[in-house]
Amino acid sequence: MMSRRSRNQFPPSVVGDVAILTIEDFDEVGYLLTNPDVADAVRDGVCADGWEHYQRHGRAERRSTRRPVETRVEKILASVDTSGLGLEVGLTGPP
């Protein structure tokens, strides 16, 4: 006998124009990076993980599950030493 599916479970399909992800296709790290409030909720124990949040709220809220795209400039800026102890550019002494 087949059991009834609860209201919180969705079959892997398409609802409207929103693709329903399966856990195999879900990018946990990407979802948490894209949704820092969800990362806070997981850290605080409100949700067990990003997948739980996505199933309960994120799908209905149409939250992005893709990692943010890092531009070339963002990659360069991320590698800059802001502590002042790294490579100096330009003149380092008196002219």
GIKAPE-V521259 format. One record per residue. N is the residue number from 1. RES is the residue in one letter. SS is DSSP state (@ for helix, = for strand, . for the rest). PHI is phi as a letter, one per 20 degrees, with the letter a starting at -180 (* if undefined). NEAR is the number of other ideal C-beta (glycine too) atoms within 10 Angstrom. Layout:
# GIKAPE-V521259
N;RES;SS;PHI;NEAR  N;RES;SS;PHI;NEAR
This chain:
# GIKAPE-V521259
1;M;.;*;2  2;M;.;e;4  3;S;.;e;5  4;R;.;f;6  5;R;.;f;9  6;S;.;f;7  7;R;.;f;6  8;N;.;e;7  9;Q;.;d;8  10;F;.;c;15  11;P;.;f;9  12;P;.;f;11  13;S;.;a;8  14;V;=;c;9  15;V;=;d;11  16;G;.;m;6  17;D;.;d;6  18;V;=;d;10  19;A;=;f;12  20;I;.;e;13  21;L;.;e;18  22;T;.;d;11  23;I;.;f;10  24;E;.;f;6  25;D;.;e;10  26;F;.;f;16  27;D;.;e;15  28;E;@;g;14  29;V;@;f;10  30;G;@;f;15  31;Y;@;f;24  32;L;@;f;20  33;L;@;f;16  34;T;@;f;18  35;N;.;c;21  36;P;@;f;9  37;D;@;f;10  38;V;@;f;22  39;A;@;g;17  40;D;@;f;12  41;A;@;f;19  42;V;@;f;20  43;R;@;g;10  44;D;.;e;8  45;G;.;n;7  46;V;.;f;11  47;C;.;c;20  48;A;.;f;10  49;D;.;a;14  50;G;@;f;25  51;W;@;f;19  52;E;@;f;15  53;H;@;f;23  54;Y;@;f;22  55;Q;@;f;18  56;R;@;f;12  57;H;@;c;14  58;G;@;g;22  59;R;.;f;17  60;A;.;f;12  61;E;.;e;11  62;R;.;l;10  63;R;.;f;16  64;S;.;f;13  65;T;.;d;20  66;R;.;e;10  67;R;.;f;13  68;P;.;f;10  69;V;.;e;6  70;E;.;e;10  71;T;.;f;9  72;R;@;g;7  73;V;@;f;8  74;E;@;f;11  75;K;@;f;9  76;I;@;f;9  77;L;@;f;11  78;A;@;f;8  79;S;.;e;8  80;V;.;f;9  81;D;.;f;9  82;T;.;e;7  83;S;.;e;6  84;G;.;n;6  85;L;.;d;7  86;G;.;e;10  87;L;.;f;6  88;E;.;e;9  89;V;.;d;6  90;G;.;o;4  91;L;.;f;7  92;T;.;d;6  93;G;.;c;4  94;P;.;f;4  95;P;.;f;3
